[in-house]
């Protein structure tokens, strides 16, 4: 059974940093482009960053220059390094394939940016 497990969220002050991890099982990771998504209270889920199977990355304009997505094939893990965090980055963060598949949504990890 394929699973994606997110971790690394928490409470951070504006301007701070966090690194999120997404551990993948099964073959989903090896052959798929992967993405980080987020959903803020009262808003629709949005795509934040993507990384292709060969490492090509893309970012939403709102996080460009602040967030970095990467993947480690040896660990079957996708990371999201988040710097210069803003209160508007507060959301539950999820990883999934790109494009996303309903079968792979996990529990997500909460990121709260507040002083």
Secondary structure, DSSP 8 states (H G I E B T S, - for coil): ---EEEE--EEE-TT--EEEEEEE-STHHHHS-EEEEEE-TTS--EEEEEE-TT--EEE-TTTTTTEEEEEETTTTEEEEEE-S--GGG-EEEEEEESS--GGG----EEEEE--
